Amino acid sequence: MNRRILIPAALAATALLLASCASDPAPSDASDAGDGATFVHPTIDGLEIGFDKQPESLIMDCYAYGSLHEYGLEPDALFGFECDSPFVMGDADISGIPTVGADAEINVEKLAELRPDAIIGQGDADGWSWFDDDVNAQVTRVAGFIPLPSADDIDGRISATRELAAFLGADVDTDRIQQDDADLEAAKQAFSDAIGDADLTIMLASPAKEMLYTGVGFAQANLLEELGAAIVGPDAPETGNPWGQVAWEDASSYDADVILVESYSDDYAFTADLWEALPAVEADQIGTWSSKGAMTSRTYADWLTGLTQLVESSRSVA
């Protein structure tokens, strides 16, 4: 049975719920676990997650699989959001992988029956981001939860995710991974050259019926700024929800020549009069981005290559 060195306080209250399908927790001292293993989290200060043995049987949310698939790691089951998003999943084939939940729901009994060594997904020391505390208490009773790393910058996130992949037994220094890293550096340079030759402003956004949400301060926006792009939109809030919030009647006050829409694709269906009236939308200068895309060099090399093509084909319209 896996155990965490940092354990949610609610764990004890849920022990009886899973007593019939989960064994007793191991001793709290990871050093006494014989052939056990401890993952020292690279981006959550002080978080160490101990396991009785090197984790082999893995349950992942789709964000985790999208990133770890690159290193040849496969889950015994999946759960979570955006399992059909190409930006999140890349070329990962999930057709033969069972699920233990979808969106914010999970079948804890089915999860426990699989007896995983570790559960991996978006979250923090207390568990998965979209589960209530009582659900996280049950989930972390089944197996140790490893939150995906979330550094301040994209390169840091890729590197920290690679640390996790290495801990899980992946070879993170293959010729293909080295080529992906080289492709990312080349894509950065190509985008920087293209945006330097263009007089364009870029907004990262997620339009919704109630308002326009914007991504100033997100790691993806910061990457583009570092490469020379002018990013427009309201500053990120100092606390709480990181999305900027723009009332639709104020959306045109941010002069964006290009708008990158969260999870945009050819079948994107959002429409609103004030959205359609924005110059970038009228000019069809729309691209994609994802605040939770797979944290791999391949993903970001491909993304920047697409953005370079968009920049080169766009004009100043704002």
MOKA-V217565 format. One record per pair of residues at least 12 apart in sequence whose ideal C-beta (glycine too) atoms are under 8 Angstrom apart, sorted by the first residue. I is the first residue (numbers start at 1). J is the second residue. If there is no record, write none. Layout:
i | j
I | J
I | J
This chain:
i | j
1 | 22
1 | 23
1 | 24
1 | 25
1 | 26
1 | 52
2 | 26
2 | 50
2 | 51
2 | 52
2 | 55
2 | 117
2 | 118
2 | 143
2 | 144
3 | 25
3 | 26
3 | 28
3 | 50
3 | 51
3 | 52
3 | 144
4 | 49
4 | 50
4 | 125
4 | 140
4 | 144
4 | 145
5 | 28
5 | 30
5 | 38
5 | 47
5 | 48
5 | 49
5 | 50
6 | 46
6 | 47
6 | 48
6 | 49
6 | 125
7 | 140
8 | 126
8 | 127
8 | 133
8 | 136
8 | 137
8 | 140
10 | 133
10 | 134
10 | 136
10 | 137
11 | 137
11 | 140
11 | 141
13 | 137
14 | 134
14 | 137
14 | 138
14 | 141
15 | 141
17 | 108
17 | 138
17 | 141
18 | 108
18 | 112
18 | 138
18 | 141
18 | 142
21 | 109
21 | 112
21 | 113
21 | 142
22 | 112
22 | 141
22 | 142
26 | 50
26 | 52
30 | 48
30 | 50
30 | 51
33 | 50
33 | 51
33 | 52
33 | 53
34 | 52
35 | 53
35 | 54
36 | 50
36 | 51
36 | 52
36 | 53
37 | 50
37 | 51
37 | 53
37 | 54
37 | 55
37 | 167
38 | 50
38 | 51
39 | 51
39 | 146
39 | 164
39 | 167
41 | 146
41 | 147
41 | 149
42 | 149
42 | 151
42 | 159
42 | 160
42 | 163
42 | 164
43 | 149
43 | 150
43 | 151
43 | 156
43 | 157
43 | 160
44 | 124
44 | 125
44 | 147
44 | 149
47 | 125
47 | 147
49 | 118
49 | 144
49 | 145
49 | 146
50 | 144
51 | 117
51 | 118
51 | 144
53 | 117
54 | 117
54 | 169
55 | 117
55 | 118
55 | 144
55 | 168
56 | 117
56 | 169
57 | 76
57 | 114
57 | 115
57 | 116
57 | 117
57 | 118
58 | 73
58 | 74
58 | 75
58 | 76
58 | 116
58 | 117
58 | 118
58 | 119
58 | 120
58 | 168
59 | 75
59 | 76
59 | 77
59 | 78
59 | 79
59 | 100
59 | 111
59 | 114
59 | 116
59 | 118
59 | 119
59 | 120
59 | 143
60 | 75
60 | 78
60 | 79
60 | 119
60 | 120
60 | 121
61 | 78
61 | 79
61 | 80
61 | 81
61 | 120
61 | 121
61 | 122
61 | 128
62 | 78
62 | 79
62 | 80
62 | 81
62 | 82
62 | 83
62 | 85
62 | 88
62 | 89
62 | 94
63 | 80
63 | 81
63 | 82
63 | 88
63 | 121
63 | 122
63 | 148
63 | 292
63 | 294
64 | 120
64 | 121
64 | 122
64 | 148
65 | 78
65 | 89
65 | 92
65 | 94
66 | 88
66 | 89
66 | 90
66 | 92
66 | 293
66 | 294
66 | 299
67 | 148
67 | 161
67 | 165
67 | 294
67 | 295
67 | 296
68 | 120
68 | 161
68 | 164
68 | 165
68 | 168
68 | 170
69 | 89
69 | 90
69 | 92
69 | 294
70 | 90
70 | 165
70 | 177
70 | 180
70 | 294
70 | 296
70 | 298
70 | 299
71 | 162
71 | 165
71 | 170
71 | 171
71 | 172
71 | 177
72 | 170
72 | 171
73 | 165
73 | 168
73 | 169
73 | 170
74 | 97
75 | 97
76 | 97
76 | 98
76 | 114
76 | 116
77 | 97
77 | 98
77 | 99
77 | 100
77 | 110
77 | 111
77 | 114
77 | 116
78 | 94
78 | 97
78 | 98
78 | 99
78 | 100
79 | 99
79 | 100
79 | 101
79 | 102
79 | 106
79 | 111
79 | 121
80 | 101
80 | 102
80 | 103
80 | 121
80 | 122
80 | 128
80 | 130
81 | 103
81 | 104
81 | 130
82 | 263
82 | 292
83 | 99
83 | 102
85 | 263
85 | 290
86 | 265
87 | 263
87 | 288
87 | 289
87 | 290
87 | 293
87 | 294
87 | 299
87 | 303
88 | 290
88 | 292
88 | 293
88 | 294
89 | 294
90 | 294
90 | 296
90 | 298
90 | 299
100 | 114
103 | 130
104 | 130
104 | 131
106 | 131
106 | 135
106 | 139
108 | 135
108 | 138
108 | 139
108 | 142
111 | 139
111 | 142
112 | 142
116 | 142
116 | 143
117 | 143
117 | 144
118 | 143
118 | 144
118 | 145
118 | 146
118 | 168
119 | 139
119 | 140
119 | 142
119 | 143
119 | 144
119 | 145
119 | 146
120 | 145
120 | 146
120 | 148
120 | 164
121 | 145
121 | 147
121 | 148
122 | 147
122 | 148
122 | 292
123 | 145
123 | 147
123 | 148
124 | 147
125 | 147
127 | 139
127 | 140
127 | 145
128 | 145
146 | 164
148 | 161
148 | 164
148 | 295
149 | 161
149 | 163
149 | 164
149 | 295
151 | 219
152 | 219
152 | 222
153 | 219
153 | 222
153 | 223
154 | 219
154 | 220
154 | 222
154 | 223
154 | 295
154 | 300
157 | 219
157 | 295
158 | 295
158 | 296
158 | 297
158 | 300
160 | 295
161 | 295
161 | 296
177 | 297
180 | 296
180 | 297
180 | 298
180 | 301
181 | 297
183 | 297
183 | 298
183 | 301
184 | 297
184 | 298
184 | 300
184 | 301
184 | 304
186 | 301
187 | 300
187 | 301
187 | 302
187 | 304
187 | 305
187 | 308
188 | 227
188 | 304
190 | 304
190 | 305
190 | 308
191 | 224
191 | 227
191 | 229
191 | 304
191 | 305
191 | 307
191 | 308
191 | 311
192 | 227
192 | 228
194 | 308
194 | 311
194 | 312
195 | 224
195 | 227
195 | 228
195 | 229
195 | 311
196 | 228
198 | 311
198 | 312
198 | 314
198 | 316
199 | 316
200 | 229
200 | 230
200 | 257
200 | 258
200 | 311
200 | 314
200 | 315
200 | 316
201 | 230
201 | 231
201 | 232
201 | 255
201 | 256
201 | 257
201 | 258
201 | 318
202 | 224
202 | 229
202 | 230
202 | 231
202 | 232
202 | 256
202 | 257
202 | 258
202 | 259
202 | 260
203 | 231
203 | 232
203 | 233
203 | 254
203 | 256
203 | 258
203 | 259
203 | 260
203 | 280
204 | 216
204 | 218
204 | 220
204 | 221
204 | 224
204 | 231
204 | 233
204 | 260
204 | 262
204 | 289
205 | 233
205 | 259
205 | 260
205 | 261
205 | 262
206 | 243
206 | 261
206 | 262
206 | 291
207 | 261
207 | 270
207 | 272
207 | 275
208 | 270
209 | 272
211 | 245
211 | 246
211 | 247
211 | 248
212 | 245
212 | 246
212 | 247
212 | 248
212 | 251
212 | 275
213 | 243
213 | 244
213 | 245
213 | 246
214 | 233
214 | 234
214 | 243
214 | 244
214 | 245
214 | 246
214 | 254
215 | 233
215 | 243
215 | 244
215 | 262
215 | 289
215 | 291
216 | 231
216 | 232
216 | 233
216 | 234
216 | 235
216 | 236
216 | 244
217 | 235
217 | 236
217 | 242
217 | 244
218 | 236
218 | 242
218 | 291
220 | 289
220 | 290
220 | 291
220 | 293
223 | 300
224 | 307
227 | 304
232 | 254
232 | 255
232 | 256
233 | 246
233 | 254
233 | 256
234 | 246
234 | 254
248 | 272
248 | 274
248 | 275
249 | 274
251 | 274
251 | 275
251 | 278
252 | 274
252 | 277
252 | 278
255 | 279
255 | 318
256 | 278
256 | 279
256 | 280
256 | 318
257 | 279
257 | 280
257 | 283
257 | 285
257 | 314
257 | 315
257 | 316
257 | 317
257 | 318
258 | 280
258 | 285
258 | 286
258 | 287
258 | 310
258 | 311
258 | 314
259 | 278
259 | 280
259 | 281
259 | 285
259 | 286
259 | 287
260 | 286
260 | 287
260 | 288
260 | 289
260 | 307
261 | 286
261 | 287
261 | 288
261 | 289
262 | 288
262 | 289
262 | 290
262 | 291
263 | 288
263 | 290
264 | 286
264 | 287
264 | 288
264 | 289
265 | 288
279 | 317
279 | 318
280 | 317
280 | 318
282 | 317
283 | 314
283 | 315
283 | 317
285 | 310
285 | 314
285 | 315
285 | 317
287 | 306
287 | 307
287 | 310
288 | 303
288 | 306
289 | 303
